[in-house]
Amino acid sequence: MLDTLDSIILSSTNLSITIDDFRDFFRPSQDKVVFSLSECCNKTLDLLKILKA
């Protein structure tokens, strides 16, 4: 049961971040931000593991 709750929390947190990212995407005055591609890929893989379970 705790695994299920953890996956729900992780999914909802990532969904919230994604919504914020898309909200800010079309603002032309936004400064560019450096990000870690490997961290992004790892987060994506974590989400896919949740969907597969």
N, C-alpha and C positions, 0 to 999 in steps of 0.2 A: 504494500500500500504506500509506503514511503517513497518507493521508486516512482510510482505513478504520480504522486504529488510533486516530487522533484521535477519530473518531466513536464508537468503542467506549468509549474512556475518558470522553468527554463523556456518553454515555448511561448508563454505569454510575455515574458521579459523581452525575448527576441522579436516578437511581433510588435511590441511597443516601440522598440528601437527602430525597426524597419519603417513603421508608420512615421516616426519623427524624421528619419532619413529622407523619405519621399516627400514629406511636407517641405523640407528645406531644399530639395533638389532643384526646384525651378527658380530659386532666388538668384538673380544674376550678380548681385553684389557680394555674394558669399565668397569668403577667402578659401583658397585650396588648403586641404588638410592632408598631412602625411599619415599614412596608415600602414599597418603590417599586413601584407598579403597572406603570409602563412597563418597569422591569427584569424584572419577572415575565413580562410579555407578550413581551418580547424573548427571554427564555430559552425560553418556550414555542414561539415561532416557530423558534428554532434547533433545538429538538428535532424539530419537524415537518419541517424541511428535511432532517434526517438520515433520518427515516422515508421521505421522498419519494425520496431518492437511491437 
